[in-house]
Amino acid sequence: MLAGAGAGIGPIRSLVETADFAPGECTVIIRASDEDSLILRDEIREWCWNRGAVLFELVGLRAQASDRYSLSLERAAKLDRASWLPADHALADYTLESYAPHLSQSDVYVCGPSAWTDAVLADAQAAGLKQESLHSERFSW
C-alpha cells in the first residue's frame, strides 16, 4: 500500500512505476485539501491503470476541533486516529482498512507532511500492522 500527500505524492508516483507488484496487489492513496493540490494526478492514474493498482484520490479538508464536540469520546478518538482523511470520510468512520481491505497482510509506505504521515502510520498500527511492515518519509519545513 502506498500513500502520499503534498510533496510526498512525487515518490508515490515513482514507486507506482517501479515497485514489484502484480495487478491487484497494490493500493495507492493520494491526498490533498483541494483538487488543484493533487499533484501528478494524471500520471499516477495512468500508471495505476497500466499496472493494475487500485487508486483512491482523497480530496477535502480535515475535520476541525469543533467537529469533535458533538461526538462521543469513542467516536472522537476514532476521528483523531483518522485525522489524515478528509472530514467527511473520517466522520463516516473510514480507516486505512476501508481503502485497503488486505492491509493486515501488506507493507505500507507513507510519504508526506510529518503530522499527516504519523496519522496514517497510527491508523496502520491500529489495524494490527507491525513496525517492520511500516515505511515512511516525512517532508517537514
N, CA, C and O atoms as CSV, one atom per row, in Angstrom:
chain,resi,resn,atom,element,x,y,z
A,1,MET,N,N,0.832,-1.157,0.000
A,1,MET,CA,C,0.000,0.000,0.000
A,1,MET,C,C,0.883,1.229,0.000
A,1,MET,O,O,1.844,1.310,0.766
A,2,LEU,N,N,0.566,2.180,-0.849
A,2,LEU,CA,C,1.331,3.417,-0.978
A,2,LEU,C,C,0.414,4.593,-0.685
A,2,LEU,O,O,-0.688,4.660,-1.228
A,3,ALA,N,N,0.842,5.517,0.157
A,3,ALA,CA,C,0.032,6.688,0.477
A,3,ALA,C,C,0.908,7.929,0.462
A,3,ALA,O,O,1.990,7.944,1.051
A,4,GLY,N,N,0.436,8.970,-0.213
A,4,GLY,CA,C,1.199,10.202,-0.285
A,4,GLY,C,C,0.312,11.429,-0.219
A,4,GLY,O,O,-0.832,11.417,-0.674
A,5,ALA,N,N,0.862,12.491,0.358
A,5,ALA,CA,C,0.170,13.778,0.425
A,5,ALA,C,C,1.174,14.885,0.158
A,5,ALA,O,O,2.353,14.763,0.487
A,6,GLY,N,N,0.695,15.962,-0.440
A,6,GLY,CA,C,1.566,17.096,-0.722
A,6,GLY,C,C,2.747,16.676,-1.580
A,6,GLY,O,O,2.598,15.935,-2.551
A,7,ALA,N,N,3.933,17.166,-1.201
A,7,ALA,CA,C,5.145,16.818,-1.944
A,7,ALA,C,C,5.435,15.319,-1.890
A,7,ALA,O,O,6.192,14.804,-2.713
A,8,GLY,N,N,4.843,14.625,-0.933
A,8,GLY,CA,C,5.023,13.177,-0.812
A,8,GLY,C,C,4.359,12.379,-1.924
A,8,GLY,O,O,4.574,11.172,-2.032
A,9,ILE,N,N,3.560,13.034,-2.744
A,9,ILE,CA,C,2.941,12.335,-3.871
A,9,ILE,C,C,3.995,11.992,-4.928
A,9,ILE,O,O,3.862,10.988,-5.627
A,10,GLY,N,N,5.035,12.814,-5.050
A,10,GLY,CA,C,6.096,12.560,-6.037
A,10,GLY,C,C,6.737,11.190,-5.881
A,10,GLY,O,O,6.803,10.441,-6.855
A,11,PRO,N,N,7.213,10.834,-4.690
A,11,PRO,CA,C,7.783,9.497,-4.518
A,11,PRO,C,C,6.770,8.371,-4.756
A,11,PRO,O,O,7.141,7.287,-5.204
A,12,ILE,N,N,5.514,8.625,-4.460
A,12,ILE,CA,C,4.485,7.612,-4.711
A,12,ILE,C,C,4.395,7.344,-6.212
A,12,ILE,O,O,4.277,6.195,-6.637
A,13,ARG,N,N,4.449,8.390,-6.997
A,13,ARG,CA,C,4.410,8.248,-8.464
A,13,ARG,C,C,5.545,7.347,-8.933
A,13,ARG,O,O,5.331,6.458,-9.758
A,14,SER,N,N,6.749,7.569,-8.412
A,14,SER,CA,C,7.905,6.749,-8.797
A,14,SER,C,C,7.729,5.291,-8.382
A,14,SER,O,O,8.065,4.382,-9.140
A,15,LEU,N,N,7.205,5.071,-7.187
A,15,LEU,CA,C,7.012,3.699,-6.714
A,15,LEU,C,C,5.936,2.963,-7.506
A,15,LEU,O,O,6.073,1.768,-7.770
A,16,VAL,N,N,4.875,3.659,-7.884
A,16,VAL,CA,C,3.842,3.010,-8.694
A,16,VAL,C,C,4.445,2.542,-10.017
A,16,VAL,O,O,4.064,1.500,-10.550
A,17,GLU,N,N,5.379,3.316,-10.535
A,17,GLU,CA,C,6.026,2.969,-11.804
A,17,GLU,C,C,6.990,1.800,-11.655
A,17,GLU,O,O,7.066,0.954,-12.546
A,18,THR,N,N,7.725,1.733,-10.550
A,18,THR,CA,C,8.856,0.807,-10.470
A,18,THR,C,C,8.727,-0.342,-9.468
A,18,THR,O,O,9.477,-1.313,-9.564
A,19,ALA,N,N,7.806,-0.262,-8.517
A,19,ALA,CA,C,7.719,-1.291,-7.467
A,19,ALA,C,C,7.308,-2.639,-8.062
A,19,ALA,O,O,6.634,-2.709,-9.090
A,20,ASP,N,N,7.729,-3.688,-7.394
A,20,ASP,CA,C,7.447,-5.052,-7.840
A,20,ASP,C,C,6.128,-5.525,-7.229
A,20,ASP,O,O,6.091,-5.968,-6.081
A,21,PHE,N,N,5.050,-5.427,-8.005
A,21,PHE,CA,C,3.759,-5.943,-7.577
A,21,PHE,C,C,2.972,-6.398,-8.799
A,21,PHE,O,O,3.141,-5.873,-9.900
A,22,ALA,N,N,2.114,-7.379,-8.583
A,22,ALA,CA,C,1.253,-7.895,-9.647
A,22,ALA,C,C,-0.052,-7.090,-9.662
A,22,ALA,O,O,-0.398,-6.450,-8.669
A,23,PRO,N,N,-0.769,-7.120,-10.778
A,23,PRO,CA,C,-2.061,-6.434,-10.825
A,23,PRO,C,C,-2.956,-6.869,-9.654
A,23,PRO,O,O,-3.090,-8.056,-9.358
A,24,GLY,N,N,-3.559,-5.873,-9.004
A,24,GLY,CA,C,-4.433,-6.131,-7.870
A,24,GLY,C,C,-3.741,-6.201,-6.531
A,24,GLY,O,O,-4.406,-6.290,-5.499
A,25,GLU,N,N,-2.410,-6.161,-6.519
A,25,GLU,CA,C,-1.670,-6.280,-5.260
A,25,GLU,C,C,-1.309,-4.947,-4.611
A,25,GLU,O,O,-0.744,-4.938,-3.517
A,26,CYS,N,N,-1.613,-3.842,-5.242
A,26,CYS,CA,C,-1.192,-2.550,-4.703
A,26,CYS,C,C,-2.377,-1.586,-4.621
A,26,CYS,O,O,-3.140,-1.433,-5.574
A,27,THR,N,N,-2.510,-0.946,-3.470
A,27,THR,CA,C,-3.482,0.127,-3.285
A,27,THR,C,C,-2.694,1.418,-3.138
A,27,THR,O,O,-1.717,1.476,-2.391
A,28,VAL,N,N,-3.119,2.448,-3.848
A,28,VAL,CA,C,-2.450,3.746,-3.829
A,28,VAL,C,C,-3.451,4.797,-3.341
A,28,VAL,O,O,-4.578,4.877,-3.829
A,29,ILE,N,N,-3.017,5.591,-2.376
A,29,ILE,CA,C,-3.835,6.704,-1.889
A,29,ILE,C,C,-3.041,7.988,-2.087
A,29,ILE,O,O,-1.900,8.100,-1.637
A,30,ILE,N,N,-3.655,8.954,-2.767
A,30,ILE,CA,C,-3.063,10.289,-2.838
A,30,ILE,C,C,-4.056,11.248,-2.200
A,30,ILE,O,O,-5.267,11.118,-2.380
A,31,ARG,N,N,-3.532,12.212,-1.454
A,31,ARG,CA,C,-4.366,13.040,-0.583
A,31,ARG,C,C,-4.015,14.510,-0.740
A,31,ARG,O,O,-2.841,14.874,-0.800
A,32,ALA,N,N,-5.049,15.360,-0.806
A,32,ALA,CA,C,-4.853,16.807,-0.860
A,32,ALA,C,C,-6.087,17.507,-0.289
A,32,ALA,O,O,-7.166,16.919,-0.217
A,33,SER,N,N,-5.921,18.744,0.107
A,33,SER,CA,C,-7.037,19.523,0.639
A,33,SER,C,C,-7.994,19.984,-0.440
A,33,SER,O,O,-9.189,20.149,-0.194
A,34,ASP,N,N,-7.460,20.195,-1.652
A,34,ASP,CA,C,-8.307,20.634,-2.757
A,34,ASP,C,C,-7.818,20.005,-4.057
A,34,ASP,O,O,-6.690,19.518,-4.137
A,35,GLU,N,N,-8.665,20.020,-5.057
A,35,GLU,CA,C,-8.373,19.380,-6.344
A,35,GLU,C,C,-7.076,19.885,-6.977
A,35,GLU,O,O,-6.305,19.095,-7.523
A,36,ASP,N,N,-6.832,21.186,-6.906
A,36,ASP,CA,C,-5.653,21.768,-7.539
A,36,ASP,C,C,-4.343,21.323,-6.886
A,36,ASP,O,O,-3.278,21.403,-7.498
A,37,SER,N,N,-4.429,20.863,-5.667
A,37,SER,CA,C,-3.220,20.446,-4.942
A,37,SER,C,C,-2.892,18.973,-5.118
A,37,SER,O,O,-1.906,18.487,-4.566
A,38,LEU,N,N,-3.698,18.269,-5.872
A,38,LEU,CA,C,-3.470,16.841,-6.098
A,38,LEU,C,C,-2.479,16.682,-7.253
A,38,LEU,O,O,-2.856,16.406,-8.391
A,39,ILE,N,N,-1.191,16.868,-6.916
A,39,ILE,CA,C,-0.151,16.907,-7.935
A,39,ILE,C,C,0.068,15.525,-8.564
A,39,ILE,O,O,-0.172,14.495,-7.934
A,40,LEU,N,N,0.518,15.529,-9.790
A,40,LEU,CA,C,0.841,14.312,-10.542
A,40,LEU,C,C,-0.349,13.363,-10.703
A,40,LEU,O,O,-0.169,12.185,-11.009
A,41,ARG,N,N,-1.527,13.864,-10.502
A,41,ARG,CA,C,-2.746,13.051,-10.541
A,41,ARG,C,C,-2.870,12.247,-11.844
A,41,ARG,O,O,-3.098,11.038,-11.810
A,42,ASP,N,N,-2.720,12.917,-12.979
A,42,ASP,CA,C,-2.907,12.228,-14.254
A,42,ASP,C,C,-1.873,11.128,-14.476
A,42,ASP,O,O,-2.203,10.042,-14.951
A,43,GLU,N,N,-0.610,11.420,-14.128
A,43,GLU,CA,C,0.438,10.405,-14.283
A,43,GLU,C,C,0.188,9.202,-13.380
A,43,GLU,O,O,0.335,8.055,-13.802
A,44,ILE,N,N,-0.191,9.474,-12.140
A,44,ILE,CA,C,-0.439,8.379,-11.197
A,44,ILE,C,C,-1.638,7.559,-11.654
A,44,ILE,O,O,-1.613,6.330,-11.584
A,45,ARG,N,N,-2.683,8.228,-12.120
A,45,ARG,CA,C,-3.846,7.490,-12.652
A,45,ARG,C,C,-3.415,6.559,-13.775
A,45,ARG,O,O,-3.803,5.391,-13.801
A,46,GLU,N,N,-2.617,7.069,-14.696
A,46,GLU,CA,C,-2.180,6.266,-15.835
A,46,GLU,C,C,-1.348,5.069,-15.390
A,46,GLU,O,O,-1.571,3.948,-15.846
A,47,TRP,N,N,-0.377,5.312,-14.487
A,47,TRP,CA,C,0.466,4.212,-14.016
A,47,TRP,C,C,-0.353,3.176,-13.246
A,47,TRP,O,O,-0.135,1.974,-13.401
A,48,CYS,N,N,-1.288,3.633,-12.422
A,48,CYS,CA,C,-2.128,2.682,-11.684
A,48,CYS,C,C,-2.964,1.848,-12.653
A,48,CYS,O,O,-3.094,0.636,-12.482
A,49,TRP,N,N,-3.519,2.488,-13.653
A,49,TRP,CA,C,-4.308,1.773,-14.658
A,49,TRP,C,C,-3.447,0.737,-15.384
A,49,TRP,O,O,-3.843,-0.419,-15.529
A,50,ASN,N,N,-2.275,1.161,-15.834
A,50,ASN,CA,C,-1.390,0.266,-16.584
A,50,ASN,C,C,-0.851,-0.886,-15.745
A,50,ASN,O,O,-0.626,-1.978,-16.269
A,51,ARG,N,N,-0.644,-0.662,-14.470
A,51,ARG,CA,C,-0.041,-1.681,-13.605
A,51,ARG,C,C,-1.064,-2.477,-12.806
A,51,ARG,O,O,-0.705,-3.453,-12.147
A,52,GLY,N,N,-2.336,-2.075,-12.852
A,52,GLY,CA,C,-3.370,-2.799,-12.120
A,52,GLY,C,C,-3.422,-2.474,-10.641
A,52,GLY,O,O,-3.834,-3.306,-9.833
A,53,ALA,N,N,-3.003,-1.261,-10.280
A,53,ALA,CA,C,-3.090,-0.817,-8.887
A,53,ALA,C,C,-4.440,-0.121,-8.675
A,53,ALA,O,O,-4.975,0.510,-9.586
A,54,VAL,N,N,-4.970,-0.243,-7.478
A,54,VAL,CA,C,-6.211,0.433,-7.105
A,54,VAL,C,C,-5.839,1.819,-6.594
A,54,VAL,O,O,-4.968,1.951,-5.734
A,55,LEU,N,N,-6.496,2.856,-7.120
A,55,LEU,CA,C,-6.170,4.235,-6.767
A,55,LEU,C,C,-7.343,4.899,-6.070
A,55,LEU,O,O,-8.483,4.816,-6.527
A,56,PHE,N,N,-7.046,5.563,-4.948
A,56,PHE,CA,C,-8.012,6.410,-4.256
A,56,PHE,C,C,-7.444,7.821,-4.207
A,56,PHE,O,O,-6.324,8.035,-3.744
A,57,GLU,N,N,-8.223,8.772,-4.686
A,57,GLU,CA,C,-7.865,10.185,-4.632
A,57,GLU,C,C,-8.731,10.824,-3.556
A,57,GLU,O,O,-9.931,11.013,-3.753
A,58,LEU,N,N,-8.130,11.157,-2.423
A,58,LEU,CA,C,-8.870,11.704,-1.292
A,58,LEU,C,C,-8.671,13.209,-1.237
A,58,LEU,O,O,-7.562,13.691,-1.008
A,59,VAL,N,N,-9.749,13.943,-1.449
A,59,VAL,CA,C,-9.683,15.398,-1.517
A,59,VAL,C,C,-10.668,15.987,-0.518
A,59,VAL,O,O,-11.823,15.566,-0.447
A,60,GLY,N,N,-10.206,16.956,0.246
A,60,GLY,CA,C,-11.075,17.661,1.187
A,60,GLY,C,C,-10.324,18.033,2.443
A,60,GLY,O,O,-9.272,17.472,2.748
A,61,LEU,N,N,-10.876,18.983,3.166
A,61,LEU,CA,C,-10.265,19.445,4.406
A,61,LEU,C,C,-10.430,18.413,5.509
A,61,LEU,O,O,-11.394,17.646,5.525
A,62,ARG,N,N,-9.475,18.406,6.432
A,62,ARG,CA,C,-9.555,17.515,7.584
A,62,ARG,C,C,-10.644,18.008,8.543
A,62,ARG,O,O,-11.077,19.158,8.471
A,63,ALA,N,N,-11.074,17.122,9.437
A,63,ALA,CA,C,-12.044,17.500,10.461
A,63,ALA,C,C,-11.416,18.553,11.382
A,63,ALA,O,O,-10.215,18.525,11.650
A,64,GLN,N,N,-12.228,19.452,11.845
A,64,GLN,CA,C,-11.774,20.508,12.743
A,64,GLN,C,C,-12.072,20.128,14.195
A,64,GLN,O,O,-12.870,19.225,14.449
A,65,ALA,N,N,-11.444,20.803,15.128
A,65,ALA,CA,C,-11.657,20.523,16.550
A,65,ALA,C,C,-13.135,20.638,16.907
A,65,ALA,O,O,-13.624,19.874,17.739
A,66,SER,N,N,-13.844,21.563,16.306
A,66,SER,CA,C,-15.265,21.750,16.620
A,66,SER,C,C,-16.104,20.535,16.230
A,66,SER,O,O,-17.169,20.318,16.808
A,67,ASP,N,N,-15.654,19.752,15.277
A,67,ASP,CA,C,-16.379,18.548,14.878
A,67,ASP,C,C,-16.404,17.517,16.005
A,67,ASP,O,O,-17.305,16.680,16.051
A,68,ARG,N,N,-15.436,17.564,16.906
A,68,ARG,CA,C,-15.319,16.568,17.966
A,68,ARG,C,C,-16.316,16.810,19.101
A,68,ARG,O,O,-16.672,15.877,19.820
A,69,TYR,N,N,-16.767,18.055,19.265
A,69,TYR,CA,C,-17.617,18.397,20.402
A,69,TYR,C,C,-18.950,17.663,20.393
A,69,TYR,O,O,-19.506,17.388,21.457
A,70,SER,N,N,-19.459,17.349,19.245
A,70,SER,CA,C,-20.764,16.702,19.162
A,70,SER,C,C,-20.665,15.180,19.154
A,70,SER,O,O,-21.679,14.498,19.001
A,71,LEU,N,N,-19.473,14.646,19.315
A,71,LEU,CA,C,-19.265,13.197,19.219
A,71,LEU,C,C,-19.041,12.571,20.591
A,71,LEU,O,O,-18.643,13.248,21.539
A,72,SER,N,N,-19.299,11.283,20.680
A,72,SER,CA,C,-18.945,10.543,21.888
A,72,SER,C,C,-17.423,10.496,21.989
A,72,SER,O,O,-16.722,10.752,21.010
A,73,LEU,N,N,-16.922,10.174,23.160
A,73,LEU,CA,C,-15.470,10.084,23.344
A,73,LEU,C,C,-14.871,9.023,22.422
A,73,LEU,O,O,-13.784,9.211,21.877
A,74,GLU,N,N,-15.584,7.906,22.250
A,74,GLU,CA,C,-15.087,6.837,21.375
A,74,GLU,C,C,-15.001,7.317,19.924
A,74,GLU,O,O,-13.995,7.081,19.254
A,75,ARG,N,N,-16.043,7.984,19.439
A,75,ARG,CA,C,-16.025,8.483,18.058
A,75,ARG,C,C,-15.002,9.591,17.898
A,75,ARG,O,O,-14.365,9.684,16.849
A,76,ALA,N,N,-14.823,10.441,18.914
A,76,ALA,CA,C,-13.817,11.498,18.836
A,76,ALA,C,C,-12.423,10.898,18.745
A,76,ALA,O,O,-11.574,11.421,18.022
A,77,ALA,N,N,-12.171,9.805,19.470
A,77,ALA,CA,C,-10.873,9.126,19.395
A,77,ALA,C,C,-10.655,8.547,18.008
A,77,ALA,O,O,-9.548,8.620,17.475
A,78,LYS,N,N,-11.709,7.963,17.409
A,78,LYS,CA,C,-11.597,7.446,16.043
A,78,LYS,C,C,-11.307,8.574,15.065
A,78,LYS,O,O,-10.513,8.413,14.138
A,79,LEU,N,N,-11.949,9.712,15.273
A,79,LEU,CA,C,-11.736,10.855,14.401
A,79,LEU,C,C,-10.290,11.338,14.502
A,79,LEU,O,O,-9.680,11.696,13.495
A,80,ASP,N,N,-9.750,11.347,15.709
A,80,ASP,CA,C,-8.349,11.736,15.874
A,80,ASP,C,C,-7.426,10.781,15.114
A,80,ASP,O,O,-6.492,11.222,14.445
A,81,ARG,N,N,-7.687,9.469,15.217
A,81,ARG,CA,C,-6.872,8.480,14.523
A,81,ARG,C,C,-6.984,8.634,13.016
A,81,ARG,O,O,-6.023,8.374,12.292
A,82,ALA,N,N,-8.143,9.053,12.541
A,82,ALA,CA,C,-8.385,9.189,11.107
A,82,ALA,C,C,-8.172,10.626,10.635
A,82,ALA,O,O,-8.722,11.030,9.610
A,83,SER,N,N,-7.382,11.393,11.372
A,83,SER,CA,C,-7.200,12.810,11.037
A,83,SER,C,C,-6.469,13.023,9.715
A,83,SER,O,O,-6.376,14.153,9.235
A,84,TRP,N,N,-5.963,11.974,9.138
A,84,TRP,CA,C,-5.287,12.079,7.835
A,84,TRP,C,C,-6.302,12.107,6.697
A,84,TRP,O,O,-5.937,12.395,5.557
A,85,LEU,N,N,-7.547,11.818,6.980
A,85,LEU,CA,C,-8.601,11.734,5.972
A,85,LEU,C,C,-9.347,13.057,5.804
A,85,LEU,O,O,-9.307,13.913,6.688
A,86,PRO,N,N,-10.025,13.222,4.667
A,86,PRO,CA,C,-10.965,14.337,4.568
A,86,PRO,C,C,-12.039,14.173,5.652
A,86,PRO,O,O,-12.363,13.047,6.030
A,87,ALA,N,N,-12.586,15.272,6.148
A,87,ALA,CA,C,-13.527,15.240,7.267
A,87,ALA,C,C,-14.706,14.306,7.013
A,87,ALA,O,O,-15.087,13.547,7.905
A,88,ASP,N,N,-15.289,14.344,5.823
A,88,ASP,CA,C,-16.462,13.508,5.575
A,88,ASP,C,C,-16.125,12.024,5.645
A,88,ASP,O,O,-16.965,11.229,6.067
A,89,HIS,N,N,-14.934,11.633,5.249
A,89,HIS,CA,C,-14.513,10.228,5.346
A,89,HIS,C,C,-14.263,9.848,6.804
A,89,HIS,O,O,-14.670,8.775,7.249
A,90,ALA,N,N,-13.596,10.729,7.543
A,90,ALA,CA,C,-13.295,10.451,8.946
A,90,ALA,C,C,-14.583,10.362,9.770
A,90,ALA,O,O,-14.720,9.477,10.615
A,91,LEU,N,N,-15.516,11.270,9.527
A,91,LEU,CA,C,-16.776,11.263,10.275
A,91,LEU,C,C,-17.649,10.064,9.905
A,91,LEU,O,O,-18.540,9.691,10.669
A,92,ALA,N,N,-17.404,9.461,8.748
A,92,ALA,CA,C,-18.116,8.243,8.343
A,92,ALA,C,C,-17.402,6.983,8.845
A,92,ALA,O,O,-17.748,5.868,8.456
A,93,ASP,N,N,-16.402,7.175,9.712
A,93,ASP,CA,C,-15.648,6.080,10.332
A,93,ASP,C,C,-14.777,5.294,9.360
A,93,ASP,O,O,-14.497,4.119,9.599
A,94,TYR,N,N,-14.346,5.915,8.276
A,94,TYR,CA,C,-13.404,5.254,7.389
A,94,TYR,C,C,-12.049,5.158,8.097
A,94,TYR,O,O,-11.693,6.009,8.912
A,95,THR,N,N,-11.320,4.122,7.772
A,95,THR,CA,C,-9.959,3.943,8.257
A,95,THR,C,C,-9.107,3.514,7.068
A,95,THR,O,O,-9.606,3.386,5.950
A,96,LEU,N,N,-7.851,3.298,7.311
A,96,LEU,CA,C,-6.963,2.825,6.252
A,96,LEU,C,C,-7.464,1.502,5.669
A,96,LEU,O,O,-7.345,1.266,4.467
A,97,GLU,N,N,-8.017,0.653,6.513
A,97,GLU,CA,C,-8.550,-0.629,6.047
A,97,GLU,C,C,-9.753,-0.469,5.118
A,97,GLU,O,O,-10.050,-1.368,4.331
A,98,SER,N,N,-10.442,0.658,5.203
A,98,SER,CA,C,-11.575,0.899,4.305
A,98,SER,C,C,-11.117,0.950,2.853
A,98,SER,O,O,-11.868,0.592,1.945
A,99,TYR,N,N,-9.903,1.388,2.642
A,99,TYR,CA,C,-9.347,1.521,1.297
A,99,TYR,C,C,-8.517,0.308,0.895
A,99,TYR,O,O,-8.416,-0.027,-0.285
A,100,ALA,N,N,-7.936,-0.333,1.876
A,100,ALA,CA,C,-7.056,-1.484,1.612
A,100,ALA,C,C,-7.490,-2.640,2.513
A,100,ALA,O,O,-6.910,-2.840,3.580
A,101,PRO,N,N,-8.506,-3.405,2.093
A,101,PRO,CA,C,-9.051,-4.475,2.936
A,101,PRO,C,C,-8.023,-5.533,3.350
A,101,PRO,O,O,-8.203,-6.195,4.373
A,102,HIS,N,N,-6.956,-5.700,2.576
A,102,HIS,CA,C,-5.928,-6.694,2.911
A,102,HIS,C,C,-4.741,-6.041,3.617
A,102,HIS,O,O,-3.618,-6.541,3.560
A,103,LEU,N,N,-5.004,-4.938,4.271
A,103,LEU,CA,C,-3.957,-4.159,4.915
A,103,LEU,C,C,-3.123,-4.988,5.890
A,103,LEU,O,O,-1.905,-4.819,5.952
A,104,SER,N,N,-3.747,-5.865,6.638
A,104,SER,CA,C,-3.016,-6.629,7.655
A,104,SER,C,C,-1.941,-7.534,7.053
A,104,SER,O,O,-1.047,-7.992,7.765
A,105,GLN,N,N,-2.024,-7.794,5.749
A,105,GLN,CA,C,-1.036,-8.634,5.076
A,105,GLN,C,C,-0.124,-7.812,4.168
A,105,GLN,O,O,0.543,-8.354,3.286
A,106,SER,N,N,-0.103,-6.508,4.391
A,106,SER,CA,C,0.604,-5.602,3.470
A,106,SER,C,C,1.785,-4.925,4.123
A,106,SER,O,O,1.898,-4.853,5.346
A,107,ASP,N,N,2.662,-4.429,3.266
A,107,ASP,CA,C,3.638,-3.427,3.667
A,107,ASP,C,C,3.028,-2.092,3.323
A,107,ASP,O,O,2.303,-1.968,2.336
A,108,VAL,N,N,3.317,-1.092,4.132
A,108,VAL,CA,C,2.751,0.240,3.934
A,108,VAL,C,C,3.893,1.234,3.799
A,108,VAL,O,O,4.793,1.275,4.638
A,109,TYR,N,N,3.853,2.033,2.738
A,109,TYR,CA,C,4.811,3.117,2.540
A,109,TYR,C,C,4.020,4.418,2.519
A,109,TYR,O,O,3.086,4.573,1.732
A,110,VAL,N,N,4.400,5.356,3.390
A,110,VAL,CA,C,3.712,6.633,3.526
A,110,VAL,C,C,4.721,7.747,3.346
A,110,VAL,O,O,5.826,7.695,3.886
A,111,CYS,N,N,4.329,8.768,2.573
A,111,CYS,CA,C,5.217,9.891,2.323
A,111,CYS,C,C,4.407,11.179,2.305
A,111,CYS,O,O,3.448,11.307,1.544
A,112,GLY,N,N,4.796,12.129,3.144
A,112,GLY,CA,C,4.083,13.401,3.183
A,112,GLY,C,C,4.490,14.223,4.384
A,112,GLY,O,O,5.504,13.937,5.020
A,113,PRO,N,N,3.704,15.248,4.702
A,113,PRO,CA,C,3.990,16.081,5.875
A,113,PRO,C,C,4.027,15.223,7.142
A,113,PRO,O,O,3.321,14.220,7.238
A,114,SER,N,N,4.840,15.616,8.096
A,114,SER,CA,C,5.077,14.802,9.301
A,114,SER,C,C,3.798,14.413,10.034
A,114,SER,O,O,3.580,13.232,10.303
A,115,ALA,N,N,2.961,15.373,10.358
A,115,ALA,CA,C,1.750,15.062,11.136
A,115,ALA,C,C,0.824,14.132,10.358
A,115,ALA,O,O,0.231,13.221,10.935
A,116,TRP,N,N,0.701,14.354,9.066
A,116,TRP,CA,C,-0.148,13.510,8.232
A,116,TRP,C,C,0.419,12.088,8.175
A,116,TRP,O,O,-0.316,11.114,8.339
A,117,THR,N,N,1.717,11.979,7.943
A,117,THR,CA,C,2.377,10.679,7.886
A,117,THR,C,C,2.207,9.931,9.196
A,117,THR,O,O,1.902,8.738,9.197
A,118,ASP,N,N,2.402,10.620,10.310
A,118,ASP,CA,C,2.233,9.986,11.625
A,118,ASP,C,C,0.811,9.465,11.815
A,118,ASP,O,O,0.617,8.387,12.378
A,119,ALA,N,N,-0.191,10.225,11.347
A,119,ALA,CA,C,-1.587,9.803,11.492
A,119,ALA,C,C,-1.885,8.566,10.647
A,119,ALA,O,O,-2.598,7.670,11.098
A,120,VAL,N,N,-1.348,8.506,9.424
A,120,VAL,CA,C,-1.548,7.321,8.584
A,120,VAL,C,C,-0.892,6.106,9.244
A,120,VAL,O,O,-1.489,5.031,9.299
A,121,LEU,N,N,0.322,6.275,9.740
A,121,LEU,CA,C,1.019,5.164,10.387
A,121,LEU,C,C,0.293,4.706,11.646
A,121,LEU,O,O,0.240,3.508,11.925
A,122,ALA,N,N,-0.267,5.644,12.412
A,122,ALA,CA,C,-1.041,5.281,13.609
A,122,ALA,C,C,-2.269,4.466,13.220
A,122,ALA,O,O,-2.628,3.512,13.910
A,123,ASP,N,N,-2.903,4.837,12.129
A,123,ASP,CA,C,-4.064,4.094,11.643
A,123,ASP,C,C,-3.643,2.683,11.215
A,123,ASP,O,O,-4.363,1.719,11.476
A,124,ALA,N,N,-2.497,2.558,10.567
A,124,ALA,CA,C,-1.989,1.241,10.163
A,124,ALA,C,C,-1.674,0.384,11.387
A,124,ALA,O,O,-1.978,-0.809,11.406
A,125,GLN,N,N,-1.069,0.984,12.401
A,125,GLN,CA,C,-0.756,0.238,13.623
A,125,GLN,C,C,-2.024,-0.179,14.350
A,125,GLN,O,O,-2.085,-1.272,14.913
A,126,ALA,N,N,-3.033,0.677,14.345
A,126,ALA,CA,C,-4.314,0.335,14.965
A,126,ALA,C,C,-4.971,-0.848,14.250
A,126,ALA,O,O,-5.754,-1.586,14.848
A,127,ALA,N,N,-4.648,-1.019,12.976
A,127,ALA,CA,C,-5.166,-2.151,12.203
A,127,ALA,C,C,-4.349,-3.423,12.441
A,127,ALA,O,O,-4.667,-4.478,11.893
A,128,GLY,N,N,-3.303,-3.322,13.252
A,128,GLY,CA,C,-2.521,-4.505,13.609
A,128,GLY,C,C,-1.200,-4.665,12.903
A,128,GLY,O,O,-0.513,-5.664,13.114
A,129,LEU,N,N,-0.813,-3.701,12.057
A,129,LEU,CA,C,0.473,-3.829,11.365
A,129,LEU,C,C,1.620,-3.620,12.344
A,129,LEU,O,O,1.565,-2.762,13.225
A,130,LYS,N,N,2.647,-4.418,12.169
A,130,LYS,CA,C,3.855,-4.320,12.989
A,130,LYS,C,C,4.806,-3.301,12.376
A,130,LYS,O,O,4.713,-2.981,11.191
A,131,GLN,N,N,5.705,-2.805,13.183
A,131,GLN,CA,C,6.648,-1.767,12.766
A,131,GLN,C,C,7.449,-2.171,11.533
A,131,GLN,O,O,7.750,-1.324,10.693
A,132,GLU,N,N,7.799,-3.451,11.409
A,132,GLU,CA,C,8.609,-3.890,10.266
A,132,GLU,C,C,7.853,-3.818,8.939
A,132,GLU,O,O,8.463,-3.916,7.873
A,133,SER,N,N,6.540,-3.649,8.997
A,133,SER,CA,C,5.738,-3.515,7.772
A,133,SER,C,C,5.483,-2.069,7.392
A,133,SER,O,O,4.862,-1.791,6.366
A,134,LEU,N,N,5.961,-1.146,8.219
A,134,LEU,CA,C,5.692,0.278,8.007
A,134,LEU,C,C,6.954,1.010,7.551
A,134,LEU,O,O,8.021,0.861,8.146
A,135,HIS,N,N,6.818,1.788,6.504
A,135,HIS,CA,C,7.936,2.531,5.932
A,135,HIS,C,C,7.444,3.946,5.650
A,135,HIS,O,O,6.319,4.136,5.190
A,136,SER,N,N,8.286,4.935,5.925
A,136,SER,CA,C,7.808,6.308,5.715
A,136,SER,C,C,8.939,7.267,5.419
A,136,SER,O,O,10.103,7.026,5.738
A,137,GLU,N,N,8.549,8.360,4.797
A,137,GLU,CA,C,9.400,9.523,4.610
A,137,GLU,C,C,8.552,10.724,4.952
A,137,GLU,O,O,7.399,10.823,4.531
A,138,ARG,N,N,9.121,11.633,5.712
A,138,ARG,CA,C,8.395,12.827,6.127
A,138,ARG,C,C,9.004,14.052,5.464
A,138,ARG,O,O,10.224,14.196,5.385
A,139,PHE,N,N,8.135,14.926,4.992
A,139,PHE,CA,C,8.571,16.205,4.441
A,139,PHE,C,C,8.151,17.289,5.417
A,139,PHE,O,O,6.967,17.602,5.537
A,140,SER,N,N,9.112,17.853,6.105
A,140,SER,CA,C,8.846,18.909,7.061
A,140,SER,C,C,9.597,20.154,6.677
A,140,SER,O,O,10.718,20.087,6.171
A,141,TRP,N,N,8.996,21.263,6.910
A,141,TRP,CA,C,9.656,22.534,6.636
A,141,TRP,C,C,9.205,23.564,7.619
A,141,TRP,O,O,9.647,24.711,7.559
